[in-house]
Amino acid sequence: MYTMLDLLPRLPAYWLSRRWGWPRPLPMSYTFSLTFRCNSRCATCNIWRKEADELSVAEWDRVFGSLGRAPYWVTISGGEPLLREETVEVVERLCRRCRPAVLNIPTNGLLPGRIERSVAAIARSCPSTQVVVNLSLDGWGEEHDRIRGVPGNFERAMETYRRLRALDTPNLTLGVHTVISRLNAARVADLYVRVRQELAPDSYITEIAEERNELGTVGAPITPTAEAYTEAVERLIALQATDHFTGLGRITRALRRRYYRLVERWLREQRQVIPCYAGWASAQIAPDGEVWFCCVEAVSVGNLREADYDFRRVWWGDRARALRRRVRAGGCHCPLANAAMTNMLFHPPSLLGVAADMLRRDGR
């Protein structure tokens, strides 16, 4: 089971690397985007419009070989990651090569049969990895369909949830994920009440709709105001205070409560509110092998095909070093959830806050 204590021995190397440039560890948190293809047409995302010359299974295998045991937390992303037929085989290669502790897979739930088969196969082939599947749900019923742009999406998502809940897989955590945007901020707390009552997921997480180069949403009016976001998450925190999550769900809740506070500050201050470790402890690989520090700016520091699939060669190359200087100087800022989860581990006030939250029996 994933615990924060597992990561503590690894933290000093990243602190030193960000401050002094040495040592040069590989990241511990990765997002592997297997495809830009998506069968949703979300009002908060245009990734389905993009195309990529996707890395093959064999190419991904070579990338994983270059990473060794560095990956601890991995997100398999898209597009819709389970839309790609080879996703199960890619993940099996990942688990065989890297043995990550946690594997997170978001899904829109539009293909219940395929998703059920894929998740079952992944959980079986990665028995020592905690597999976390997060079903996207941005509204209840017709509201979800409107935001996601696909009639009938909600019913298919519910069928997917029922199928995944019925799986006999002890290493599977089943959660629900909501994007808080201008379209639904006022109803997120009500959505959570329905989710809790009717689905009772192992965890419930949200992230804020943001302008990302990866998603093609730069300039789109999707991010809620600071006031609307604060009202939504304050209600959400109050509701979750009475929930009794266990295991990974308890850790997730504590991390997310701290993340909500960071996003509130970011919306008001528009700066790096805590130091960013994207470029040191977290990374993303696009479907075509481009390596990014994160998906918000999606600035490539090199392509793995051009580096003989050697991630270290790209990660510590000249382009990456130049971008690190900018990140370290606070030249970029964002509320990206994946990066924020990692950043909090390197920020003592945030880490202590998360630990204190977990020690409170009632979560208040």
QUISULNOR-V474068 format. One record per residue. SS is DSSP state (alpha for helix, beta for strand, coil for the rest). PSI is psi in whole degrees, -180 to 180 (* if undefined). Layout:
ss & psi
SS & PSI
SS & PSI
This chain:
ss & psi
coil & 137
coil & 129
coil & 153
coil & -28
alpha & -30
alpha & -30
alpha & -19
alpha & -43
alpha & -19
alpha & -16
alpha & -42
alpha & -36
alpha & -37
alpha & -39
alpha & -50
alpha & -41
alpha & -42
alpha & -34
alpha & -42
alpha & -9
coil & 6
coil & 143
coil & -173
coil & 72
coil & 157
coil & 156
coil & 158
coil & -17
beta & 128
beta & 146
beta & 119
beta & 110
beta & 111
coil & -22
coil & 153
coil & -10
coil & 141
coil & 142
coil & 9
coil & 161
coil & 61
coil & 144
coil & -15
coil & 12
coil & 136
coil & 22
alpha & -27
alpha & -17
alpha & -14
coil & 156
coil & 155
coil & 147
coil & 89
coil & 140
coil & 139
coil & 171
alpha & -44
alpha & -38
alpha & -44
alpha & -38
alpha & -40
alpha & -38
alpha & -48
alpha & -37
alpha & -34
alpha & -20
alpha & -27
coil & -137
coil & 14
coil & -42
coil & 129
coil & -49
beta & 123
beta & 134
beta & 127
beta & 113
beta & 179
coil & -142
coil & -160
coil & 106
alpha & -31
alpha & 5
alpha & -25
coil & 128
coil & -29
coil & 6
alpha & -44
alpha & -44
alpha & -39
alpha & -46
alpha & -37
alpha & -41
alpha & -41
alpha & -49
alpha & -37
alpha & -41
alpha & -43
alpha & -25
coil & 57
coil & 152
coil & -37
beta & 134
beta & 117
beta & 129
beta & 108
beta & 148
beta & 148
coil & -8
coil & 13
coil & -14
coil & 76
alpha & -47
alpha & -50
alpha & -43
alpha & -44
alpha & -48
alpha & -42
alpha & -46
alpha & -42
alpha & -44
alpha & -41
alpha & -45
alpha & -39
alpha & -39
alpha & -10
coil & 59
coil & -25
coil & 4
coil & 136
beta & 113
beta & 119
beta & 117
beta & 123
beta & 114
beta & 126
beta & 130
coil & 107
coil & -2
coil & 173
coil & 128
coil & -130
alpha & -30
alpha & -41
alpha & -44
alpha & -39
alpha & -45
alpha & -39
alpha & -13
coil & 19
coil & 113
coil & 136
coil & 1
alpha & -44
alpha & -47
alpha & -39
alpha & -36
alpha & -40
alpha & -38
alpha & -41
alpha & -44
alpha & -46
alpha & -41
alpha & -42
alpha & -37
alpha & -29
coil & -9
coil & 138
coil & 76
coil & 101
coil & -21
coil & 17
beta & 127
beta & 128
beta & 116
beta & 174
beta & 140
beta & 130
beta & 134
beta & 119
beta & 116
coil & -180
coil & -21
coil & -23
coil & 3
alpha & -39
alpha & -14
alpha & 8
alpha & -43
alpha & -42
alpha & -38
alpha & -44
alpha & -39
alpha & -44
alpha & -42
alpha & -45
alpha & -43
alpha & -40
alpha & -21
coil & -34
coil & 60
coil & 164
coil & -27
beta & 160
beta & 124
beta & 154
beta & 160
beta & 160
beta & 139
coil & 130
coil & 164
coil & 117
coil & 139
coil & -40
coil & -42
coil & -7
coil & 35
coil & 12
coil & 126
coil & -7
coil & 136
coil & 70
coil & -21
coil & 130
coil & 159
coil & 162
alpha & -40
alpha & -44
alpha & -42
alpha & -46
alpha & -44
alpha & -42
alpha & -48
alpha & -29
alpha & -43
alpha & -40
alpha & -45
alpha & -43
alpha & -40
alpha & -41
alpha & -15
coil & -25
coil & -1
coil & 152
coil & 74
coil & 153
coil & 164
coil & -133
alpha & -33
alpha & -37
alpha & -42
alpha & -44
alpha & -43
alpha & -45
alpha & -44
alpha & -42
alpha & -38
alpha & -42
alpha & -39
alpha & -42
alpha & -42
alpha & -39
alpha & -40
alpha & -40
alpha & -44
alpha & -41
alpha & -42
alpha & -33
alpha & -36
alpha & -23
coil & 55
coil & 172
coil & 107
coil & -22
coil & 157
coil & 139
coil & 134
coil & 12
beta & 127
coil & -11
coil & -63
coil & -14
beta & 151
beta & 163
beta & 141
beta & 124
coil & 165
coil & -28
coil & 9
coil & 1
beta & 137
beta & 125
beta & 153
coil & -42
coil & 173
coil & -3
coil & -57
coil & -27
coil & 46
coil & 122
beta & 135
beta & 8
beta & 161
beta & 133
alpha & -28
alpha & -33
alpha & -8
alpha & 24
coil & 33
coil & 25
coil & 102
alpha & -42
alpha & -39
alpha & -41
alpha & -44
alpha & -32
coil & 24
coil & 179
alpha & -41
alpha & -38
alpha & -40
alpha & -41
alpha & -41
alpha & -35
alpha & -39
alpha & -39
alpha & -44
alpha & -45
alpha & -32
coil & 2
coil & 25
coil & -5
coil & 160
coil & 147
coil & 166
coil & 26
coil & 123
alpha & -46
alpha & -46
alpha & -39
alpha & -39
alpha & -41
alpha & -44
alpha & -36
alpha & -29
alpha & -23
coil & 7
coil & 100
alpha & -44
alpha & -40
alpha & -43
alpha & -42
alpha & -37
alpha & -41
alpha & -45
alpha & -43
alpha & -39
alpha & -42
alpha & -28
alpha & -20
coil & 127
coil & -36
coil & -2
coil & 8
coil & *
